[in-house]
Amino acid sequence: MLVQHALNTLMSLLGLKDDKGAPITSYLKREGYIGPKTNELIAAYQRNLRSRGSLVKADGSVDPAPRSGWTGHGNAQFMIVYLNREHRNVYGKMTDQNDFPQLLQADLRVNKLSH
């Protein structure tokens, strides 16, 4: 849900395009299911990052990141780090719980209580 939310907030600002070069204009449903539309938007974001010089693979996946945010592949960071940084650069702040969809906020509250 967080990835879908971040992509929705950045999609039009960055002019993300599908693999044929057409602008992506339909927002993702923020339900946490990673289907073809989500994979395509992730890959579009990754292609956009690559075009700006970032070291990422445009494979349509977002893996969980360790605390450092760095992958084991040289000078590359995990996608969630890029998404959060991009959100900060565009909106002046990192994504926080108040930005998240209600379902994700509820899940975070439950997980905080169980720890």
Backbone as ProteinMPNN parsed JSONL, in Angstrom:
{"seq_chain_A": "MLVQHALNTLMSLLGLKDDKGAPITSYLKREGYIGPKTNELIAAYQRNLRSRGSLVKADGSVDPAPRSGWTGHGNAQFMIVYLNREHRNVYGKMTDQNDFPQLLQADLRVNKLSH", "coords_chain_A": {"N_chain_A": [[0.815, -1.193, 0.0], [1.941, 1.221, 0.759], [3.914, 1.614, -1.215], [2.27, 1.781, -3.488], [0.831, 4.069, -2.809], [2.912, 6.006, -2.704], [3.809, 5.951, -5.371], [1.491, 6.845, -6.688], [1.408, 9.494, -5.771], [3.595, 10.592, -7.013], [3.543, 10.023, -9.718], [2.297, 11.676, -11.857], [3.709, 14.06, -11.535], [6.306, 13.373, -12.187], [5.992, 12.542, -14.738], [5.656, 9.807, -15.539], [6.087, 6.993, -17.715], [4.8, 4.285, -19.716], [6.214, 1.115, -20.896], [6.189, 1.476, -23.613], [6.409, 4.124, -23.988], [4.213, 5.76, -23.593], [2.351, 8.112, -21.648], [1.542, 7.335, -18.272], [-1.528, 7.429, -16.809], [-3.513, 6.526, -15.129], [-4.404, 6.075, -11.793], [-3.198, 3.94, -9.168], [-5.013, 1.458, -7.375], [-4.986, 1.508, -3.932], [-4.431, -1.053, -2.391], [-2.609, -2.928, -1.665], [-2.094, -5.16, -3.194], [0.094, -6.483, -5.509], [-0.103, -6.255, -8.652], [-0.258, -6.46, -12.294], [-0.571, -3.697, -13.098], [0.547, -2.264, -10.975], [3.152, -3.325, -11.023], [3.959, -2.367, -13.546], [3.925, 0.416, -13.116], [5.846, 0.659, -11.123], [8.105, -0.208, -12.576], [8.116, 1.835, -14.487], [8.736, 4.033, -12.875], [11.276, 3.217, -12.077], [12.604, 3.218, -14.554], [12.497, 5.954, -15.037], [14.106, 6.88, -12.939], [16.552, 5.744, -13.731], [16.972, 7.173, -16.085], [17.685, 9.533, -15.006], [20.132, 9.048, -13.979], [20.369, 7.291, -11.785], [21.355, 4.246, -10.163], [19.616, 1.685, -10.785], [17.665, -1.287, -11.368], [15.237, -1.721, -13.847], [12.966, -3.492, -13.073], [10.474, -3.761, -12.038], [10.049, -4.434, -9.373], [9.935, -4.059, -5.794], [11.924, -4.42, -3.229], [12.189, -5.264, 0.296], [14.106, -3.078, 2.348], [17.27, -3.03, 4.093], [18.291, -1.478, 7.164], [20.299, 0.339, 6.408], [19.657, 0.976, 3.785], [21.082, 0.446, 1.512], [21.89, -1.641, -1.263], [23.421, -4.849, -1.956], [24.786, -4.504, -4.255], [27.047, -2.83, -5.247], [26.871, 0.589, -5.766], [24.099, 1.01, -5.347], [20.797, 1.776, -4.229], [17.894, 0.666, -2.359], [14.582, 0.484, -3.761], [12.474, 1.567, -2.166], [13.779, 3.464, -0.676], [14.514, 5.319, -2.635], [11.893, 6.114, -3.409], [10.91, 7.308, -1.043], [12.79, 9.396, -0.725], [12.307, 10.827, -3.062], [9.703, 11.677, -2.619], [10.171, 13.38, -0.467], [11.757, 15.313, -1.747], [9.925, 16.417, -3.547], [7.637, 17.142, -2.004], [8.669, 18.278, 0.268], [8.897, 16.864, 2.617], [9.365, 13.675, 4.193], [7.406, 10.731, 3.496], [4.827, 10.163, 5.8], [2.959, 8.587, 8.478], [0.453, 9.867, 8.442], [0.078, 10.415, 5.774], [-0.549, 8.017, 4.641], [-2.795, 5.499, 3.232], [-5.972, 4.831, 4.799], [-6.376, 2.103, 5.547], [-3.756, 1.122, 5.705], [-2.769, 2.772, 7.751], [-4.301, 1.811, 9.881], [-3.316, -0.822, 10.03], [-0.663, -0.312, 10.76], [-1.05, 0.791, 13.307], [-2.06, -1.45, 14.687], [0.155, -3.181, 14.519], [2.041, -1.717, 16.005], [0.949, -1.886, 18.537], [1.242, -4.593, 19.042], [3.928, -4.964, 19.444]], "CA_chain_A": [[0.0, 0.0, 0.0], [2.836, 2.374, 0.826], [4.522, 1.783, -2.536], [1.214, 2.267, -4.377], [0.554, 5.455, -2.419], [4.035, 6.857, -3.127], [3.786, 6.043, -6.83], [0.366, 7.711, -7.065], [1.714, 10.9, -5.48], [4.711, 11.043, -7.856], [3.338, 9.61, -11.107], [2.095, 12.754, -12.83], [4.775, 15.052, -11.377], [7.515, 12.892, -12.869], [5.664, 12.179, -16.114], [6.019, 8.41, -15.741], [5.604, 6.438, -18.98], [4.863, 2.83, -19.815], [7.38, 0.641, -21.649], [6.073, 1.927, -25.01], [6.615, 5.567, -23.999], [2.962, 6.499, -23.388], [2.176, 8.548, -20.262], [0.649, 6.562, -17.402], [-2.432, 8.423, -16.234], [-4.49, 5.962, -14.183], [-3.853, 5.838, -10.461], [-3.303, 2.597, -8.624], [-5.839, 1.223, -6.193], [-4.033, 1.289, -2.839], [-4.931, -2.172, -1.613], [-1.504, -3.79, -1.267], [-1.9, -6.239, -4.159], [1.045, -6.096, -6.546], [-0.498, -6.86, -9.915], [0.393, -5.925, -13.489], [-0.555, -2.227, -13.128], [1.532, -1.812, -9.991], [4.478, -3.676, -11.557], [4.296, -1.455, -14.644], [4.224, 1.745, -12.583], [7.15, 0.543, -10.455], [9.118, -0.239, -13.642], [8.157, 3.182, -15.073], [9.494, 4.864, -11.939], [12.667, 2.791, -12.152], [13.161, 3.745, -15.814], [12.651, 7.391, -14.821], [15.308, 7.033, -12.111], [17.729, 5.431, -14.57], [17.189, 8.276, -17.027], [18.289, 10.634, -14.247], [21.46, 8.629, -13.528], [20.387, 6.405, -10.611], [21.712, 2.859, -10.439], [18.528, 0.77, -10.442], [17.16, -2.142, -12.43], [13.823, -1.476, -14.129], [12.403, -4.835, -13.063], [9.113, -3.732, -11.512], [9.922, -4.961, -8.008], [10.403, -3.249, -4.671], [12.296, -5.34, -2.153], [12.408, -4.604, 1.581], [15.475, -2.573, 2.504], [17.845, -3.05, 5.43], [18.377, -0.156, 7.798], [21.2, 1.235, 5.678], [19.051, 1.352, 2.523], [21.969, 0.117, 0.392], [21.872, -3.027, -1.723], [24.736, -5.465, -2.01], [25.258, -4.358, -5.632], [27.81, -1.597, -5.45], [26.406, 1.904, -5.361], [22.655, 1.061, -5.587], [19.923, 1.765, -3.061], [16.623, -0.005, -2.543], [13.533, 1.321, -4.341], [11.691, 2.3, -1.164], [14.61, 4.617, -0.31], [14.314, 6.296, -3.709], [10.524, 6.639, -3.334], [10.823, 8.232, 0.097], [13.59, 10.584, -1.018], [11.601, 11.573, -4.107], [8.566, 12.33, -1.949], [10.75, 14.49, 0.297], [12.194, 16.353, -2.668], [8.75, 17.037, -4.171], [6.687, 17.684, -1.029], [9.36, 18.915, 1.378], [8.932, 15.994, 3.799], [9.251, 12.24, 3.925], [6.055, 10.236, 3.742], [4.618, 9.745, 7.186], [1.75, 7.803, 8.684], [-0.739, 10.634, 8.074], [-0.048, 10.379, 4.317], [-0.875, 6.673, 4.199], [-4.208, 5.128, 3.159], [-6.544, 4.478, 6.108], [-6.143, 0.695, 5.851], [-2.367, 0.987, 6.117], [-2.658, 3.407, 9.065], [-4.869, 0.876, 10.856], [-2.387, -1.93, 10.156], [0.487, 0.178, 11.517], [-1.457, 0.914, 14.719], [-2.14, -2.796, 15.238], [1.511, -3.699, 14.666], [2.692, -1.0, 17.115], [0.416, -2.419, 19.787], [1.683, -5.967, 19.258], [5.381, -5.006, 19.692]], "C_chain_A": [[0.86, 1.259, 0.0], [3.467, 2.654, -0.538], [3.48, 2.338, -3.511], [0.886, 3.732, -4.076], [1.662, 6.383, -2.924], [4.047, 7.022, -4.641], [2.658, 6.951, -7.307], [0.708, 9.183, -6.86], [2.784, 11.465, -6.418], [4.479, 10.873, -9.348], [3.223, 10.779, -12.08], [3.197, 13.808, -12.736], [6.04, 14.665, -12.134], [7.248, 12.523, -14.322], [6.014, 10.744, -16.439], [5.331, 7.841, -16.974], [5.709, 4.923, -18.969], [6.032, 2.42, -20.711], [7.33, 0.986, -23.141], [6.231, 3.438, -25.13], [5.361, 6.405, -23.813], [2.842, 6.912, -21.915], [1.207, 7.638, -19.507], [-0.222, 7.569, -16.668], [-3.435, 7.844, -15.248], [-3.797, 5.61, -12.873], [-4.075, 4.401, -10.034], [-4.308, 2.566, -7.487], [-4.868, 0.855, -5.08], [-4.559, 0.193, -1.921], [-3.851, -3.158, -1.203], [-1.261, -4.971, -2.189], [-0.985, -5.746, -5.272], [0.707, -6.88, -7.813], [0.201, -6.194, -11.078], [0.468, -4.4, -13.534], [0.484, -1.673, -12.161], [2.941, -2.11, -10.486], [4.896, -2.717, -12.656], [4.653, -0.068, -14.123], [5.552, 1.744, -11.822], [8.264, 0.579, -11.512], [9.242, 1.136, -14.304], [8.95, 4.125, -14.18], [10.983, 4.514, -12.0], [13.327, 3.28, -13.45], [13.423, 5.246, -15.694], [13.908, 7.665, -13.99], [16.567, 6.797, -12.937], [18.029, 6.572, -15.524], [17.805, 9.486, -16.344], [19.601, 10.218, -13.592], [21.515, 7.743, -12.303], [20.676, 4.968, -11.033], [20.614, 1.929, -9.94], [18.221, -0.103, -11.646], [15.692, -1.798, -12.624], [13.122, -2.823, -14.237], [11.005, -4.893, -12.471], [8.961, -4.303, -10.119], [10.473, -3.969, -6.992], [10.66, -4.218, -3.523], [12.417, -4.578, -0.842], [13.872, -4.205, 1.727], [15.965, -2.785, 3.931], [17.925, -1.624, 5.957], [19.237, 0.83, 7.016], [20.581, 1.747, 4.379], [19.872, 0.989, 1.298], [21.857, -1.353, 0.032], [23.284, -3.586, -1.655], [25.368, -5.324, -3.383], [25.915, -3.006, -5.831], [27.134, -0.359, -4.898], [24.899, 2.074, -5.542], [21.887, 1.029, -4.269], [18.626, 1.051, -3.394], [15.559, 0.978, -3.003], [12.768, 2.136, -3.3], [12.461, 3.537, -0.694], [14.447, 5.709, -1.364], [12.928, 6.926, -3.63], [10.38, 7.641, -2.197], [11.6, 9.514, -0.155], [12.891, 11.459, -2.052], [10.421, 12.341, -3.501], [9.057, 13.541, -1.157], [11.143, 15.64, -0.619], [11.015, 17.111, -3.277], [7.892, 17.771, -3.152], [7.333, 18.335, 0.191], [9.385, 18.109, 2.661], [8.854, 14.545, 3.355], [7.794, 11.843, 4.108], [5.952, 9.864, 5.21], [3.246, 9.095, 7.312], [0.489, 8.56, 8.265], [-0.966, 10.676, 6.569], [-0.614, 9.052, 3.814], [-2.382, 6.47, 4.069], [-4.699, 4.653, 4.526], [-6.257, 3.023, 6.496], [-4.712, 0.458, 6.325], [-2.15, 1.633, 7.483], [-3.173, 2.463, 10.147], [-3.926, -0.29, 11.097], [-1.159, -1.523, 10.966], [0.154, 0.312, 13.005], [-1.524, -0.454, 15.388], [-0.756, -3.361, 15.469], [2.269, -2.999, 15.788], [2.235, -1.567, 18.449], [0.932, -3.815, 20.082], [3.169, -6.063, 19.56], [5.693, -4.561, 21.075]], "O_chain_A": [[0.544, 2.24, -0.674], [3.542, 3.807, -0.963], [3.773, 3.259, -4.274], [0.688, 4.532, -4.991], [1.378, 7.43, -3.506], [4.272, 8.125, -5.14], [2.848, 7.741, -8.232], [0.341, 10.027, -7.678], [2.87, 12.68, -6.598], [5.149, 11.514, -10.157], [3.991, 10.853, -13.039], [3.58, 14.389, -13.751], [6.753, 15.522, -12.655], [8.184, 12.223, -15.063], [6.6, 10.469, -17.487], [4.172, 8.144, -17.258], [6.577, 4.347, -18.313], [6.755, 3.274, -21.224], [8.32, 0.809, -23.851], [6.193, 3.982, -26.234], [5.427, 7.633, -23.869], [3.198, 6.135, -21.028], [0.18, 7.226, -20.046], [0.287, 8.459, -15.986], [-4.146, 8.602, -14.588], [-2.76, 4.947, -12.848], [-5.012, 3.736, -10.477], [-4.438, 3.528, -6.73], [-4.018, -0.016, -5.262], [-5.062, 0.461, -0.83], [-4.125, -4.117, -0.481], [-0.304, -5.717, -1.983], [-1.252, -4.721, -5.9], [1.166, -8.005, -8.015], [1.153, -5.44, -10.879], [1.483, -3.857, -13.969], [1.209, -0.732, -12.484], [3.829, -1.263, -10.388], [6.051, -2.295, -12.706], [5.583, 0.561, -14.629], [6.298, 2.722, -11.875], [9.244, 1.307, -11.361], [10.346, 1.56, -14.645], [9.747, 4.925, -14.671], [11.84, 5.397, -11.977], [14.482, 3.706, -13.436], [14.434, 5.75, -16.182], [14.679, 8.573, -14.301], [17.53, 7.559, -12.85], [19.191, 6.907, -15.755], [18.375, 10.359, -17.0], [20.13, 10.94, -12.747], [22.607, 7.457, -11.812], [20.291, 4.535, -12.119], [20.671, 1.441, -8.811], [18.475, 0.276, -12.79], [14.974, -1.602, -11.643], [12.731, -3.252, -15.323], [10.409, -5.968, -12.407], [7.846, -4.631, -9.713], [11.35, -3.159, -7.291], [9.729, -4.761, -2.927], [12.714, -3.383, -0.846], [14.766, -4.922, 1.278], [15.176, -2.727, 4.875], [17.642, -0.673, 5.227], [18.933, 2.022, 6.969], [20.933, 2.832, 3.915], [19.426, 1.192, 0.169], [21.743, -2.21, 0.909], [24.23, -2.866, -1.333], [26.386, -5.959, -3.656], [25.374, -2.14, -6.519], [26.858, -0.272, -3.701], [24.449, 3.175, -5.86], [22.276, 0.346, -3.322], [18.296, 0.854, -4.563], [15.619, 2.165, -2.679], [12.45, 3.298, -3.55], [11.85, 4.55, -0.35], [14.263, 6.88, -1.031], [12.795, 8.142, -3.769], [9.79, 8.706, -2.376], [11.122, 10.603, 0.166], [12.883, 12.685, -1.934], [10.181, 13.502, -3.833], [8.429, 14.599, -1.178], [10.893, 16.804, -0.306], [11.102, 18.319, -3.496], [7.464, 18.898, -3.401], [6.638, 18.879, 1.049], [9.844, 18.603, 3.691], [8.342, 14.233, 2.279], [7.036, 12.532, 4.791], [6.889, 9.312, 5.787], [2.472, 9.063, 6.355], [-0.457, 7.941, 7.777], [-2.082, 10.943, 6.123], [-1.103, 8.972, 2.687], [-3.163, 7.174, 4.71], [-3.917, 4.129, 5.319], [-5.932, 2.744, 7.65], [-4.486, -0.323, 7.249], [-1.41, 1.086, 8.3], [-2.557, 2.329, 11.204], [-3.747, -0.712, 12.24], [-0.666, -2.31, 11.775], [0.976, -0.015, 13.861], [-1.092, -0.606, 16.531], [-0.507, -3.964, 16.513], [3.074, -3.639, 16.464], [3.03, -1.713, 19.378], [1.052, -4.193, 21.248], [3.644, -7.145, 19.904], [6.86, -4.529, 21.465]]}, "name": "protein", "num_of_chains": 1, "seq": "MLVQHALNTLMSLLGLKDDKGAPITSYLKREGYIGPKTNELIAAYQRNLRSRGSLVKADGSVDPAPRSGWTGHGNAQFMIVYLNREHRNVYGKMTDQNDFPQLLQADLRVNKLSH"}
